[in-house]
């Protein structure tokens, strides 16, 4: 057939050409659909990471206001902007219990602490590094069925991303999510958790802690006079006090005895504070528990009498890793 000519004529597509166009469109659409899943997954991972970062900063801010950390059961969800990641799953929050409650006699649960019972074994780079004295950890379980980060005996283990066969979340004692979500069968899923933690030192900086955890308040002791009544008090602050704001005390002189006919006693009763040539060598139980040291008596000899007071707190109730503060003084007795 001879095709016509003229401005009114328009050539159309043949069936073969239409088939080729539709095939190309189909290929483009299928490629787009194939890329949509990974792009969506990547976006959700990015959003979840931001959610975890935001939760950490919110907890830091909450701690700065309340001088302690929120507990996991009732306060964490209200302390953060979002307690669920982009996959709709609840964040896991692991916290050292010592930082949740303000000790009796104190106004702060954070600045006085030097240790925690929580640590992180960071194996994310292939080799494992242990970070001790961790204040809290926030975890997103990300895309798969559960939180795979292991938590046993106060040690939180973070694995290499995509490490195989880490879907072992079937025991509430070792996996944070097992106690709160349905337990699914073990399956060979790669590790994909998003984990962030804050150390105690970092938290103390964030909330504005300054100076030593425990300190002796006095800067000096008053002058005395021979055969005249002498009275002074020595006090400590900060740290982790025992009940009622008490600390343990010891006094040290070169001779290991009290100077100038003075007594050094518990403020609550007549028990004498131990004197030693080396307070740090005394077992903790030998130190006297009191709110402060009462120095009293009538000095019987003029002179300058150097001595050092030691105070220790209850940072480590089970062992000897307490805060210990010391300060040297001179009691001057005039004729």
MARGU-664517 format. One record per residue: residue number from 1; x, y, z of N, C-alpha, C in turn. Coordinates in steps of 0.001 Angstrom, whole numbers, plus 500000, padded with zeros to 6 digits. Layout:
N
[NUM [X Y Z] [X Y Z] [X Y Z]]
...
// end
This chain:
335
[1 [500849 498815 500000] [500000 500000 500000] [500883 501231 500000]]
[2 [500487 502171 499267] [501236 503410 499189] [500697 504368 500221]]
[3 [501620 504891 501041] [501196 505801 502105] [500956 507181 501529]]
[4 [499941 507800 502078] [499634 509146 501626] [500611 510155 502160]]
[5 [500604 511338 501600] [501467 512436 502043] [500602 513619 502363]]
[6 [501186 514587 503040] [500448 515798 503367] [500562 516117 504838]]
[7 [500252 517379 505185] [500402 517841 506563] [499419 517196 507498]]
[8 [498309 516676 507005] [497289 516090 507871] [497617 514655 508235]]
[9 [498650 514098 507628] [498944 512690 507857] [499869 512517 509065]]
[10 [499600 511563 509946] [500435 511218 511100] [500722 509733 511061]]
[11 [502051 509385 511166] [502402 507981 511190] [502216 507424 512594]]
[12 [501701 506228 512771] [501521 505582 514062] [502575 504504 514285]]
[13 [502532 503905 515524] [503444 502814 515839] [502906 501527 515284]]
[14 [503849 500713 514845] [503441 499368 514456] [503290 498525 515710]]
[15 [502700 497375 515590] [502508 496486 516734] [503852 496057 517318]]
[16 [504833 495850 516470] [506161 495457 516955] [506786 496569 517786]]
[17 [506641 497810 517277] [507198 498956 518016] [506510 499130 519359]]
[18 [505177 498985 519386] [504443 499076 520658] [504886 497996 521633]]
[19 [505107 496807 521132] [505538 495702 521992] [506895 496000 522607]]
[20 [507813 496591 521795] [509147 496919 522311] [509060 497986 523391]]
[21 [508226 499028 523153] [508050 500107 524145] [507499 499549 525454]]
[22 [506453 498710 525361] [505863 498123 526565] [506866 497249 527310]]
[23 [507697 496532 526550] [508711 495682 527179] [509717 496534 527958]]
[24 [510154 497641 527348] [511108 498536 528029] [510490 499122 529288]]
[25 [509217 499552 529177] [508525 500116 530350] [508430 499067 531453]]
[26 [508117 497850 531075] [508017 496770 532061] [509338 496524 532772]]
[27 [510439 496543 531984] [511762 496333 532576] [512089 497453 533568]]
[28 [511790 498705 533164] [512062 499853 534048] [511264 499745 535342]]
[29 [509963 499379 535215] [509116 499253 536402] [509619 498142 537320]]
[30 [509999 497020 536725] [510482 495905 537549] [511778 496264 538261]]
[31 [512652 497018 537558] [513875 497472 538220] [513569 498422 539371]]
[32 [512598 499305 539144] [512203 500252 540185] [511644 499548 541408]]
[33 [510795 498554 541155] [510218 497792 542267] [511318 497040 543016]]
[34 [512286 496516 542257] [513383 495794 542896] [514242 496697 543775]]
[35 [514396 497962 543373] [515182 498899 544165] [514397 499497 545318]]
[36 [513075 499471 545223] [512235 500111 546234] [512426 499485 547612]]
[37 [512503 498154 547644] [512662 497459 548925] [513946 497853 549641]]
[38 [515121 497730 549001] [516368 498134 549663] [516403 499604 550053]]
[39 [515848 500480 549194] [515839 501905 549525] [514967 502181 550741]]
[40 [513804 501518 550807] [512915 501681 551965] [513576 501163 553223]]
[41 [514232 499997 553108] [514926 499407 554247] [516034 500337 554736]]
[42 [516803 500896 553797] [517880 501801 554177] [517335 503033 554886]]
[43 [516227 503557 554378] [515620 504737 554996] [515152 504434 556411]]
[44 [514582 503245 556610] [514112 502872 557948] [515277 502668 558907]]
[45 [516365 502118 558398] [517550 501966 559244] [518080 503329 559661]]
[46 [518136 504256 558718] [518616 505598 559026] [517706 506271 560050]]
[47 [516404 506123 559865] [515451 506720 560802] [515570 506075 562182]]
[48 [515761 504762 562211] [515894 504061 563492] [517155 504495 564215]]
[49 [518225 504689 563471] [519468 505152 564088] [519272 506532 564706]]
[50 [518557 507399 564010] [518271 508720 564556] [517373 508618 565788]]
[51 [516454 507661 565783] [515588 507458 566944] [516411 507034 568155]]
[52 [517364 506124 567943] [518234 505682 569038] [519084 506856 569540]]
[53 [519675 507608 568626] [520478 508767 569034] [519638 509771 569809]]
[54 [518408 510002 569328] [517516 510936 570009] [517137 510446 571395]]
[55 [516923 509133 571527] [516579 508562 572833] [517727 508740 573812]]
[56 [518954 508530 573347] [520122 508704 574220] [520217 510138 574717]]
[57 [520046 511100 573815] [520117 512507 574222] [518972 512874 575148]]
[58 [517799 512286 574923] [516663 512552 575814] [516919 512016 577213]]
[59 [517516 510841 577302] [517844 510265 578613] [518885 511138 579310]]
[60 [519881 511616 578565] [520872 512516 579152] [520205 513769 579718]]
[61 [519269 514332 578961] [518573 515523 579420] [517705 515245 580643]]
[62 [517030 514102 580637] [516188 513712 581774] [517056 513551 583019]]
[63 [518224 512951 582848] [519133 512745 583975] [519645 514070 584525]]
[64 [519917 515025 583650] [520397 516323 584094] [519358 517033 584959]]
[65 [518096 516861 584622] [517021 517504 585386] [516733 516773 586686]]
[66 [516731 515451 586636] [516301 514649 587780] [517444 514112 588633]]
[67 [518680 514315 588185] [519876 513883 588917] [519933 512378 589116]]
[68 [519303 511640 588254] [519345 510184 588223] [518882 509752 586844]]
[69 [518986 508448 586555] [518517 507924 585275] [517102 507374 585414]]
[70 [516308 507422 584340] [514957 506827 584404] [515042 505315 584490]]
[71 [514057 504707 585174] [514036 503246 585201] [513451 502719 583899]]
[72 [513692 501445 583636] [513280 500860 582354] [511789 500570 582315]]
[73 [511209 500213 583448] [509832 499730 583452] [508801 500836 583301]]
[74 [508986 501967 583981] [507915 502971 584026] [508305 504348 583516]]
[75 [509609 504650 583389] [510006 506031 583113] [510678 506232 581761]]
[76 [511301 505206 581212] [512053 505389 579964] [511160 505864 578824]]
[77 [510016 505210 578628] [509145 505552 577497] [508693 507004 577551]]
[78 [508463 507521 578752] [508045 508910 578893] [509188 509899 578822]]
[79 [510405 509409 578975] [511569 510301 578961] [512060 510596 577555]]
[80 [511668 509775 576572] [512172 509921 575205] [511056 510367 574272]]
[81 [511448 510973 573161] [510464 511449 572188] [509729 510285 571545]]
[82 [510469 509232 571207] [509867 508033 570626] [510531 506816 571223]]
[83 [509728 505895 571739] [510280 504667 572322] [510181 503496 571344]]
[84 [509826 503782 570071] [509757 502746 569036] [510588 503175 567839]]
[85 [511226 502198 567193] [512041 502510 566030] [511165 502608 564782]]
[86 [511803 502817 563622] [511057 502995 562371] [510377 501722 561911]]
[87 [510747 500585 562485] [510106 499316 562155] [508928 499021 563079]]
[88 [508631 499978 563974] [507491 499849 564868] [507750 499040 566117]]
[89 [509015 498718 566394] [509337 497878 567549] [509859 498723 568701]]
[90 [509560 498299 569917] [509981 499037 571095] [511498 499004 571246]]
[91 [512079 500147 571605] [513495 500203 571919] [513746 499469 573228]]
[92 [514915 498855 573335] [515323 498249 574592] [516255 499213 575310]]
[93 [516048 499359 576623] [516837 500290 577438] [517404 499517 578621]]
[94 [518720 499404 578667] [519397 498720 579752] [520114 499767 580594]]
[95 [519917 499736 581912] [520458 500783 582772] [521032 500162 584036]]
[96 [522109 500764 584551] [522665 500315 585820] [521724 500743 586948]]
[97 [521294 499775 587745] [520298 500041 588788] [520788 501042 589821]]
[98 [522088 501133 590045] [522616 502063 591042] [522397 503518 590655]]
[99 [522184 503777 589367] [522036 505157 588895] [520580 505595 588807]]
[100 [519662 504713 589190] [518231 504999 589077] [517669 505598 590365]]
[101 [518258 505257 591503] [517748 505690 592809] [518771 506571 593514]]
[102 [518330 507716 594010] [519214 508615 594763] [519398 508051 596164]]
[103 [520632 507856 596612] [520865 507276 597941] [520311 508155 599052]]
[104 [519949 507537 600158] [519485 508270 601331] [520567 509225 601815]]
[105 [520169 510479 602032] [521126 511473 602484] [521846 512189 601366]]
[106 [521538 511847 600111] [522176 512493 598962] [521111 513183 598113]]
[107 [521553 514028 597209] [520636 514724 596308] [520878 514330 594855]]
[108 [521753 513354 594643] [522187 513026 593293] [522611 511556 593259]]
[109 [522256 510863 592168] [522648 509456 592022] [523768 509268 591012]]
[110 [524252 510358 590411] [525177 510238 589290] [526572 510765 589596]]
[111 [526643 511967 590121] [527944 512633 590258] [528845 511969 591290]]
[112 [528259 511289 592274] [529068 510651 593295] [529584 509285 592913]]
[113 [529077 508703 591848] [529460 507348 591452] [530786 507338 590685]]
[114 [531593 506305 590932] [532819 506114 590161] [532784 504835 589343]]
[115 [531843 503925 589650] [531742 502661 588923] [530274 502313 588693]]
[116 [530031 501414 587744] [528695 500859 587533] [528818 499339 587396]]
[117 [527685 498680 587399] [527671 497238 587218] [527369 496815 585792]]
[118 [527484 497754 584845] [527145 497486 583449] [528369 497737 582578]]
[119 [528633 496835 581629] [529734 497024 580682] [529297 496555 579305]]
[120 [530050 496964 578284] [529759 496600 576901] [530972 495889 576314]]
[121 [530732 494725 575716] [531755 494033 574931] [531471 494350 573464]]
[122 [532219 495273 572927] [531980 495770 571569] [532773 494940 570567]]
[123 [532071 494027 569894] [532691 493158 568887] [532297 493579 567480]]
[124 [531830 494808 567335] [531297 495254 566054] [532361 495389 564971]]
[125 [533629 495510 565359] [534691 495660 564362] [535418 494348 564086]]
[126 [534920 493256 564646] [535559 491959 564440] [536295 491485 565668]]
[127 [537117 492348 566265] [537751 492045 567554] [536953 492739 568653]]
[128 [536984 492187 569851] [536142 492684 570933] [536907 493629 571853]]
[129 [536269 494750 572188] [536805 495713 573141] [535815 495859 574283]]
[130 [536285 495813 575520] [535404 495928 576672] [535381 497361 577179]]
[131 [534183 497914 577299] [533985 499253 577851] [533330 499079 579216]]
[132 [534049 499421 580269] [533525 499258 581623] [532806 500522 582092]]
[133 [532093 500383 583205] [531402 501513 583834] [530482 502242 582847]]
[134 [529622 501449 582211] [528617 501992 581292] [527375 502366 582088]]
[135 [526814 503529 581818] [525633 503994 582550] [524352 503381 581991]]
[136 [524188 503440 580649] [522990 502862 580038] [523241 502542 578578]]
[137 [522368 501682 578022] [522458 501246 576631] [521069 501331 576015]]
[138 [520973 501835 574782] [519710 501869 574040] [519888 501026 572775]]
[139 [518902 500137 572505] [519024 499196 571388] [517758 499215 570539]]
[140 [517941 499265 569229] [516860 499019 568281] [517077 497644 567675]]
[141 [516036 496816 567680] [516138 495481 567084] [516107 495487 565576]]
[142 [515814 496663 564982] [515812 496848 563535] [514826 495916 562827]]
[143 [515195 495400 561647] [514203 494798 560753] [513756 493411 561189]]
[144 [514660 492586 561695] [514264 491196 561921] [513424 491036 563184]]
[145 [513190 489824 563586] [512135 489558 564546] [512421 490026 565968]]
[146 [513665 490191 566325] [513928 490496 567725] [515242 491221 567911]]
[147 [515498 491570 569183] [516774 492149 569575] [517754 491006 569791]]
[148 [518846 491023 569050] [519818 489932 569098] [521003 490239 570008]]
[149 [521142 491493 570433] [522237 491883 571318] [522122 491131 572633]]
[150 [523199 490470 573008] [523194 489624 574197] [523485 490439 575453]]
[151 [522733 490153 576522] [522959 490808 577810] [522980 489744 578901]]
[152 [524169 489475 579435] [524320 488436 580443] [525216 488931 581563]]
[153 [524718 488846 582791] [525529 489207 583946] [526057 490623 583913]]
[154 [525287 491554 583370] [525733 492935 583310] [526654 493260 582154]]
[155 [526906 492274 581266] [527756 492503 580088] [526883 492478 578839]]
[156 [526874 493576 578094] [526099 493688 576861] [527043 493449 575686]]
[157 [526774 492414 574894] [527662 492057 573783] [527082 492535 572457]]
[158 [527841 493373 571772] [527446 493925 570475] [528249 493216 569395]]
[159 [527554 492613 568420] [528225 491803 567397] [528501 492608 566127]]
[160 [529284 492008 565236] [529532 492603 563931] [528244 492632 563117]]
[161 [527978 493746 562457] [526780 493849 561628] [526773 492750 560577]]
[162 [525634 492109 560435] [525410 491000 559503] [526089 489704 559936]]
[163 [526583 489634 561182] [527119 488364 561679] [526015 487315 561621]]
[164 [526348 486112 561200] [525325 485093 560964] [524924 484374 562245]]
[165 [523735 483802 562188] [523220 482933 563249] [523236 483606 564606]]
[166 [522698 484832 564667] [522606 485537 565933] [521169 485635 566426]]
[167 [520275 484880 565845] [518879 484914 566279] [518689 483899 567401]]
[168 [519228 484263 568585] [519142 483349 569719] [518290 483946 570840]]
[169 [517348 484787 570462] [516561 485503 571467] [515419 484632 571974]]
[170 [515757 483642 572760] [514732 482750 573310] [514797 482672 574819]]
[171 [515680 483458 575444] [515879 483378 576880] [515905 484798 577444]]
[172 [514962 485097 578331] [514871 486443 578889] [516112 486836 579667]]
[173 [516869 485855 580129] [518072 486161 580905] [519211 486649 580028]]
[174 [519176 486341 578739] [520281 486707 577862] [519885 487651 576739]]
[175 [518605 487873 576526] [518170 488714 575419] [517120 489701 575903]]
[176 [517345 491011 575757] [516428 492006 576309] [514992 491907 575804]]
[177 [514790 491506 574555] [513436 491533 574007] [512623 490300 574348]]
[178 [513260 489234 574817] [512551 487972 575024] [511464 488082 576081]]
[179 [511674 488941 577066] [510712 489048 578154] [509480 489847 577768]]
[180 [509553 490610 576683] [508460 491516 576345] [507793 491238 575009]]
[181 [508324 490336 574208] [507709 490049 572922] [507655 488534 572702]]
[182 [506760 488143 571832] [506597 486715 571569] [507912 486119 571072]]
[183 [508257 484976 571603] [509501 484327 571213] [509285 483501 569952]]
[184 [510054 483806 568935] [509933 483060 567689] [511027 482009 567628]]
[185 [510885 481011 566810] [511903 479954 566730] [513245 480506 566271]]
[186 [514311 479836 566691] [515643 480212 566199] [515676 480106 564682]]
[187 [516331 481040 564068] [516496 481004 562619] [517811 481690 562287]]
[188 [518383 481359 561155] [519687 481896 560772] [519538 483287 560178]]
[189 [519362 484270 561035] [519236 485654 560588] [520518 486411 560918]]
[190 [520931 487328 560063] [522121 488125 560357] [521832 489162 561447]]
[191 [522866 489498 562198] [522755 490502 563258] [522559 491877 562629]]
[192 [521539 492617 563091] [521261 493917 562493] [520881 494985 563523]]
[193 [521131 494729 564812] [520730 495680 565847] [521499 497000 565739]]
[194 [520835 498068 566163] [521449 499391 566260] [521616 499682 567751]]
[195 [522857 499851 568193] [523153 499944 569627] [523966 501204 569913]]
[196 [523598 501901 570982] [524387 503047 571435] [524406 503045 572957]]
[197 [525571 503373 573522] [525694 503382 574970] [526384 504657 575425]]
[198 [526231 504951 576723] [526847 506126 577342] [527591 505660 578586]]
[199 [528858 506005 578693] [529649 505636 579864] [529314 506558 581031]]
[200 [529673 506138 582240] [529422 506961 583417] [530182 508278 583327]]
[201 [531429 508246 582878] [532204 509484 582756] [531553 510441 581766]]
[202 [531070 509890 580649] [530398 510734 579654] [529118 511312 580231]]
[203 [528362 510506 580962] [527111 510981 581562] [527390 512068 582594]]
[204 [528420 511891 583428] [528755 512892 584438] [529074 514231 583768]]
[205 [529743 514189 582619] [530027 515421 581881] [528757 516028 581323]]
[206 [527888 515180 580775] [526641 515664 580169] [525744 516370 581183]]
[207 [525698 515840 582418] [524788 516418 583415] [525452 517513 584236]]
[208 [526715 517817 583951] [527372 518942 584595] [528021 518646 585933]]
[209 [528420 517393 586176] [529125 517073 587420] [530490 517756 587411]]
[210 [530879 518297 588560] [532157 518983 588655] [532937 518464 589848]]
[211 [534254 518422 589698] [535119 518054 590804] [535092 516572 591118]]
[212 [535642 516262 592301] [535743 514874 592736] [534380 514324 593117]]
[213 [534252 512993 593050] [532998 512368 593454] [532730 512570 594941]]
[214 [533760 512467 595763] [533647 512603 597215] [534717 513582 597682]]
[215 [534366 514470 598608] [535351 515425 599106] [535079 515766 600565]]
[216 [536126 516184 601265] [536008 516669 602633] [535785 518170 602577]]
[217 [534738 518620 603246] [534254 519992 603085] [535203 521019 603693]]
[218 [535731 520751 604864] [536552 521746 605583] [537789 522136 604791]]
[219 [538148 523416 604894] [539401 523879 604312] [540507 523964 605355]]
[220 [540122 524197 606615] [541094 524281 607700] [540399 523998 609017]]
[221 [541178 523817 610076] [540650 523627 611423] [541017 524851 612266]]
[222 [540189 525203 613249] [540448 526417 614043] [541688 526280 614932]]
[223 [542231 527442 615334] [543332 527473 616299] [542809 527059 617665]]
[224 [543701 526578 618501] [543372 526263 619875] [544353 526925 620826]]
[225 [544110 526779 622118] [545006 527318 623144] [545170 526284 624242]]
[226 [546357 526278 624856] [546659 525303 625905] [545659 525432 627052]]
[227 [545151 524284 627471] [544217 524186 628605] [542908 524943 628388]]
[228 [542576 525228 627136] [541285 525842 626794] [540472 524859 625968]]
[229 [539136 524936 626118] [538262 524012 625396] [538418 524199 623888]]
[230 [538479 523085 623204] [538625 523099 621745] [537509 522247 621145]]
[231 [536807 522805 620139] [535733 522069 619466] [535796 522368 617971]]
[232 [535716 521317 617164] [535658 521469 615708] [534939 520260 615116]]
[233 [534411 520433 613921] [533755 519337 613207] [534340 519185 611821]]
[234 [534445 517938 611359] [534959 517652 610021] [533886 516876 609262]]
[235 [533602 517301 608028] [532474 516742 607281] [532892 516388 605856]]
[236 [532137 515462 605263] [532336 515081 603859] [531048 515314 603078]]
[237 [531172 515359 601759] [530002 515551 600901] [530247 514836 599575]]
[238 [529144 514647 598818] [529233 513968 597532] [529265 512465 597717]]
[239 [529841 511772 596751] [529972 510334 596837] [528647 509607 596937]]
[240 [528701 508416 597473] [527520 507575 597667] [527420 507283 599156]]
[241 [526686 508117 599898] [526653 507945 601355] [525946 506659 601773]]
[242 [526312 506196 602956] [525544 505138 603591] [524223 505757 604058]]
[243 [523292 504962 604577] [522009 505490 605024] [522159 506678 605954]]
[244 [521289 507678 605766] [521317 508859 606616] [522416 509841 606289]]
[245 [523099 509663 605178] [524160 510588 604797] [525471 510348 605519]]
[246 [525662 509148 606074] [526897 508827 606793] [528002 508352 605852]]
[247 [529240 508529 606305] [530417 508002 605621] [531282 507293 606651]]
[248 [532261 506529 606176] [533226 505912 607080] [534458 506817 607199]]
[249 [535016 506870 608425] [536094 507803 608707] [537286 507130 609358]]
[250 [538463 507697 609087] [539707 507313 609732] [540580 508566 609778]]
[251 [541435 508666 610819] [542369 509791 610919] [543784 509239 610954]]
[252 [544705 509995 610389] [546073 509501 610233] [547091 510514 610752]]
[253 [548024 510038 611550] [549180 510831 611968] [550428 509964 611821]]
[254 [551572 510591 611863] [552821 509833 611726] [552977 508812 612848]]
[255 [552498 509174 614061] [552613 508274 615205] [551481 507267 615283]]
[256 [550407 507536 614520] [549253 506653 614576] [548382 506878 615787]]
[257 [548543 508029 616481] [547726 508334 617662] [547249 509774 617612]]
[258 [546205 510078 618398] [545631 511417 618411] [546573 512402 619089]]
[259 [546627 513639 618579] [547574 514608 619139] [546985 515460 620268]]
[260 [547840 515978 621108] [547571 517099 622019] [546385 516897 622948]]
[261 [546170 515667 623409] [545100 515415 624380] [543706 515719 623818]]
[262 [543538 515593 622511] [542236 515822 621872] [541561 514484 621576]]
[263 [540230 514507 621524] [539471 513320 621143] [538858 513528 619767]]
[264 [538718 512449 619018] [538167 512468 617662] [537076 511400 617620]]
[265 [535816 511825 617649] [534738 510888 617902] [533612 510984 616876]]
[266 [532849 509882 616837] [531612 509802 616091] [530658 510882 616586]]
[267 [530023 511603 615671] [529117 512670 616078] [527841 512145 616717]]
[268 [527520 510882 616479] [526284 510344 617039] [526457 509710 618397]]
[269 [527672 509348 618762] [527922 508745 620065] [529378 508962 620451]]
[270 [529850 508258 621438] [531200 508498 621953] [532257 507600 621335]]
[271 [531915 506868 620274] [532895 505968 619661] [534047 506766 619059]]
[272 [535249 506348 619324] [536422 507042 618811] [536675 506709 617343]]
[273 [537073 507715 616587] [537519 507497 615215] [538879 506804 615277]]
[274 [539116 505787 614471] [540408 505112 614538] [541534 506021 614056]]
[275 [542653 505982 614749] [543869 506653 614318] [544842 505613 613808]]
[276 [545547 505941 612746] [546464 504995 612139] [547618 505745 611509]]
[277 [548729 505064 611370] [549839 505631 610608] [549599 505479 609110]]
[278 [548612 504646 608714] [548266 504438 607304] [546804 503990 607213]]
[279 [545897 504952 607046] [544462 504625 606998] [544126 503697 605840]]
[280 [544822 503834 604722] [544488 503022 603550] [544784 501543 603777]]
[281 [545583 501246 604813] [545894 499849 605108] [544848 499204 606009]]
[282 [543967 500009 606591] [542931 499473 607467] [541792 498889 606649]]
[283 [541240 497775 607081] [540068 497213 606422] [538883 498150 606627]]
[284 [537955 498123 605681] [536829 499058 605725] [536048 498966 607030]]
[285 [535871 497768 607556] [535072 497591 608774] [535701 498264 609985]]
[286 [536995 498609 609919] [537653 499295 611028] [537383 500793 611017]]
[287 [536956 501317 609900] [536618 502727 609822] [535270 502943 610509]]
[288 [535082 504083 611166] [533859 504349 611919] [532838 505054 611034]]
[289 [531595 504558 611090] [530499 505121 610295] [529852 506273 611059]]
[290 [529860 507464 610468] [529323 508643 611134] [529080 509751 610121]]
[291 [528259 510737 610531] [527984 511875 609653] [529145 512857 609622]]
[292 [530052 512769 610583] [531203 513660 610639] [532026 513354 611865]]
[293 [533185 513982 611971] [534093 513749 613094] [534020 514941 614040]]
[294 [533806 514659 615307] [533770 515692 616331] [535131 515732 617036]]
[295 [535833 516856 616890] [537138 517040 617533] [536924 517893 618778]]
[296 [537363 517415 619940] [537107 518138 621183] [538196 517828 622203]]
[297 [538208 518646 623267] [539156 518433 624361] [539832 519721 624768]]
[298 [540815 519611 625654] [541620 520746 626106] [543072 520438 625793]]
[299 [543619 521017 624746] [545018 520716 624382] [545969 520964 625549]]
[300 [546899 520071 625755] [547800 520185 626901] [549215 520597 626527]]
[301 [549428 520903 625269] [550761 521339 624849] [550654 522210 623609]]
[302 [551427 523276 623597] [551436 524173 622435] [552209 523523 621288]]
[303 [551875 523944 620071] [552581 523424 618911] [551674 523292 617706]]
[304 [552252 522786 616636] [551491 522527 615407] [551420 521021 615202]]
[305 [550204 520521 615002] [549988 519077 614948] [549376 518692 613599]]
[306 [550189 518167 612689] [549645 517750 611379] [548898 516423 611493]]
[307 [547811 516316 610746] [547041 515074 610655] [546237 515098 609368]]
[308 [545800 513929 608952] [545030 513799 607712] [543766 513011 608000]]
[309 [542633 513539 607547] [541366 512827 607664] [541067 512090 606361]]
[310 [540570 510866 606495] [540142 510058 605358] [538665 509750 605502]]
[311 [537933 509850 604386] [536520 509480 604369] [536278 508571 603174]]
[312 [535485 507537 603358] [535141 506631 602254] [533642 506426 602214]]
[313 [533119 506144 601005] [531674 506041 600829] [531248 504605 600544]]
[314 [530011 504456 600063] [529426 503140 599812] [529268 502888 598319]]
[315 [530194 503393 597506] [530095 503190 596064] [530075 501716 595688]]
[316 [530857 500925 596382] [530955 499494 596077] [530678 498715 597356]]
[317 [529399 498396 597572] [528997 497759 598824] [529572 496354 598969]]
[318 [529814 495676 597847] [530248 494282 597904] [531766 494123 597923]]
[319 [532499 495165 597560] [533956 495044 597476] [534601 496330 597969]]
[320 [535826 496580 597576] [536564 497715 598116] [536765 498866 597165]]
[321 [535988 498933 596088] [536179 499984 595093] [535329 501211 595409]]
[322 [535487 501728 596622] [534733 502904 597056] [535481 504183 596683]]
[323 [534749 505309 596707] [535422 506601 596665] [536088 506833 598015]]
[324 [537317 507294 598017] [538019 507666 599246] [538573 509073 599074]]
[325 [538208 509954 600011] [538711 511324 599993] [539614 511537 601196]]
[326 [540616 512365 601031] [541492 512695 602153] [541874 514167 602090]]
[327 [542143 514722 603250] [542613 516113 603291] [543512 516286 604512]]
[328 [544626 516950 604294] [545596 517183 605354] [545296 518503 606076]]
[329 [545424 518485 607391] [545190 519667 608220] [546341 519842 609211]]
[330 [546395 521024 609785] [547300 521277 610895] [546486 521940 612008]]
[331 [546495 521328 613192] [545868 521950 614364] [546947 522743 615088]]
[332 [546777 524051 615139] [547759 524911 615805] [547258 525241 617215]]
[333 [548051 524911 618227] [547715 525191 619617] [548660 526255 620149]]
[334 [548087 527391 620483] [548881 528520 620990] [549123 528357 622507]]
[335 [550207 528937 623019] [550492 528862 624462] [549368 529500 625289]]
// end
